[in-house]
Amino acid sequence: MTSQAQGLSKIPCLDLKGQHQQIKNEVFEVFEKVYEQTAFSGGPFVEAFEKKFAEYTGANYAVGVNNGTTALHLAMLVLGIGEGDEVIIPADTFIATAWGVSHAGATPVFVDCTADTWEIDVTKIEEKITSKTKAIAGVHLYGQPFDIDAVRAICDKHNLFLIEDAAQAQGARYKGKTVGTFGEMACFSFYPGKNLGACGEAGGITTNNEAYAKHLMSLRNHGSTVRYYHDEIGYNYRMGGLEGGSLQIKMKYLEGWNNRRREIAKRYLSEIKNPKVKMQHQPDWADSIFHLFVVTTENREEMMAFLNSKEIYPALHYPVPCHLQKAYAHLGYKTGDCPNAEYLAAHCLSLPMYAELTDEMVDRVIEAVNAY
Ligand SMILES: *Cc1c(COP(=O)(O)O)cnc(C)c1O
């Protein structure tokens, strides 16, 4: 009997439709306001979101931009990072962490992750520090904070900046405190698939430093604070009004959505008992928002095929670690340089994770993973 005959519905890794149907009326109302005010670029809807997001993260400032990659680029520029400089980042992250460094003209230096948390391996950072190192950009991978205090201690010892790549971690907490103010700056993505995603492309930077915030606001807007006067070479990295408006609405639901993900993750963590399947270790100090629920298994293709036969469709985050991407071939990394990140890339599988998964869908995922 085919699964269709059994009446099983497909469970994708991520489904954005449920969430957007729930809030459609509210979002369309704000879209109408943006339209009536023709506040399409920057403006009051972006500012209102920035204020809410700053409050949420506990930061003095939140500066909205057009995506998470440009957020990282501007953070590097504001810290004076450029040609000839090096920035340490984990090898297992979405590639955009490295783009932020490269777009500023600096060189990303990749560090392996640990074998169990898959976060940057703090014990392997210091051997990568040179006279050119200017900063460490840690990534809260899959929504779980990295060991911020340990990385901060290395930054302080070597006089380096700390940047949080919090693109996957809107609302995650480290030792009880929301991420976004641990580094000099924290960079967020509001890509639609993130826990907090705009109806469009968007990103932002949080900081407690007024000078940084002012510089970010100028750089995103053509290097200008007074219209048509340009103090330095700038960028057009502004956030759109429709994006700001939709984010403002979604802020109200973020904590609830994150908590539902936490609830689902708790079930996965306690009810998945298949010895062939390993989950991301959750240290006591990490309160993840489970942007993704990644597992590893020896024979990924076999597990994938098995889950697909049960109408469950995991995804891969990410199949190639940054240091082995073709784009960085010129840096001369080779297989074996970051063994844990390489293992993760070759064996990872992301189980369905989004707030609208029903309890029955979660049951089905758990049963299927255990039956594999
Ligand atoms: C999504 C993401 C980014 C980039 O964000 P965009 O909005 O897609 O440009 C950066 N870093 C990490 C870790 C991400 O997951």
The ligand as an SDF file (V2000), in Angstrom:
LIG
                    3D

 15 15  0  0  0  0  0  0  0  0999 V2000
   20.5760   33.1310    7.1980 C   0  0  0  0  0  0  0  0  0  0  0  0
   21.9140   33.3440    7.7220 C   0  0  0  0  0  0  0  0  0  0  0  0
   22.7120   34.4590    7.3880 C   0  0  0  0  0  0  0  0  0  0  0  0
   22.3800   35.4070    6.2670 C   0  0  0  0  0  0  0  0  0  0  0  0
   21.1620   35.9690    6.2800 O   0  0  0  0  0  0  0  0  0  0  0  0
   20.4470   36.4450    4.9260 P   0  0  0  0  0  0  0  0  0  0  0  0
   19.3260   37.2630    5.4410 O   0  0  0  0  0  0  0  0  0  0  0  0
   20.0030   35.2120    4.2120 O   0  0  0  0  0  0  0  0  0  0  0  0
   21.4170   37.2380    4.1370 O   0  0  0  0  0  0  0  0  0  0  0  0
   23.9100   34.6370    8.0430 C   0  0  0  0  0  0  0  0  0  0  0  0
   24.3490   33.7550    8.9510 N   0  0  0  0  0  0  0  0  0  0  0  0
   23.6460   32.6630    9.2810 C   0  0  0  0  0  0  0  0  0  0  0  0
   24.1850   31.7460   10.3240 C   0  0  0  0  0  0  0  0  0  0  0  0
   22.4180   32.4070    8.6680 C   0  0  0  0  0  0  0  0  0  0  0  0
   21.7330   31.3110    8.9950 O   0  0  0  0  0  0  0  0  0  0  0  0
  1  2  1  0
  2  3  1  0
  2 14  2  0
  3  4  1  0
  3 10  2  0
  4  5  1  0
  5  6  1  0
  6  7  2  0
  6  8  1  0
  6  9  1  0
 10 11  1  0
 11 12  2  0
 12 13  1  0
 12 14  1  0
 14 15  1  0
M  END
$$$$
